[in-house]
Structures are given as C-alpha cells and as structure tokens.
C-alpha cells in the first residue's frame, strides 16, 4: 500500500526485453536502503525489486502491467516517480493508493496559472473509472485532488513543490500517464452498477 506522496525521482538506466516482459534498471537515491522482494511504486505501478547493484536496482514489468500502464514507453534517461510502501503506523499524507494502475490517460492541455499549473487529462471509459470534483486520483503515482470532473476527463492543479519534485515538469501535451482511480470510488461505482 502507498500514499501517493512521491519520495524521490529515479532515473531509468536500462530497459531490457525478456519475452513479453520488460526488465527496468533504475538508479535511485535510496537504493542502498532497499532489499530484494521489496515493493516500490514506479509512476504509481507497484513492482518488486529483483536485484540490487550499487545505486541501481532491477524490477520486472509483466505483459499485463505493460498493457495497462505507460511503463512500456520508458527509455534510458527518463525520470520516474518513486515511492516505497507505507510503514504501518505512519501518517497517511496522500490517500490510499494500491499501486494497481487502472489505465492510462492522455495529457490534453497544460495551463500555467502564475505559479501553479492546471493539467487536463482524457481517458477511455471503463467500469469503476470515475473521478469526482475534490476527490482523489493518483497520476503517475502522485496523490492529487480533482479540480474538474466529467465522464472521461478531469483536471488537477499542480503546486510548485510537486512540479519540481516529480516528473510533472517533463510532461507535455499528448503524453500518457498512469491513472489509479480512488479505491473507494471504484467500490461505490460497482455497487451502484449492481443495483441498476
């Protein structure tokens, strides 16, 4: 379980195909604190550390993960949002994030707002894919509050700290990001559909 509060930006050092999987080598400021079998969220995707070498570690993204996320488009040199799993008893600063990405969304517009930024996204409709104004959503692993919400679109506001300390500053119109919808919203949507 995660909170959507990004700890560090990592750097993709290598992307290697292994049958239908991808093995990602990541350089991270906290690699020395990791252990094999540990779960880390990479742009919001929970992946398991499989090996560690110096300041770099490896994780494997399987075909199912690649179909639902933007990890397949990563290349050497890309920056990636990293969060280690939450510690039981610690503060939950963001919201409940599982690291199980639902889908990708396209960046449709970015507006600078004199010191902050508004990001607009569009996604394909799906069961449980729901946002609500002032609700929570996880974008590339970042816990954010929805500003405006419609059936397949939403927007979020990015403060300078988030801009500087996540890979939001490298996003452009047309890019795709990983989306994990709020787990509570997904359960409510399912219950409502079952009652129809």
ZIFEN-V54541 format. One record per backbone hydrogen bond with DSSP energy under -0.5 kcal/mol. CO is the residue of the C=O (numbers start at 1). NH is the residue of the N-H. If there is no record, write none. Layout:
co,nh
CO,NH
CO,NH
//
This chain:
co,nh
1,86
2,97
3,95
4,6
4,143
8,10
8,82
10,80
11,27
12,77
14,25
16,23
18,21
21,18
22,24
22,61
23,16
24,26
24,59
25,13
25,14
26,57
27,11
28,31
30,33
31,34
35,38
38,49
39,85
40,42
40,47
41,43
41,83
42,45
43,141
44,46
45,42
45,47
47,40
48,60
49,37
51,58
53,56
55,28
56,53
57,26
58,50
58,51
59,24
60,62
61,22
62,66
63,67
64,68
65,68
65,69
70,73
71,74
75,78
78,12
80,10
81,43
82,7
82,8
83,41
87,90
91,93
95,97
96,183
97,2
99,46
99,101
103,179
105,177
106,108
106,122
107,174
109,120
111,118
116,113
117,119
117,158
118,111
119,156
120,108
120,109
121,154
122,106
126,129
128,130
132,135
135,146
136,182
137,139
137,144
138,140
138,180
139,142
140,44
141,143
142,139
144,137
145,157
146,134
148,155
152,123
153,150
154,121
155,147
156,119
157,159
158,117
159,163
160,164
161,165
162,166
163,169
166,169
167,170
168,171
172,175
175,107
177,105
178,140
179,102
179,103
179,181
180,138
182,186
183,187
184,188
185,189
186,190
187,191
188,192
189,193
190,194
191,195
192,196
193,196
//
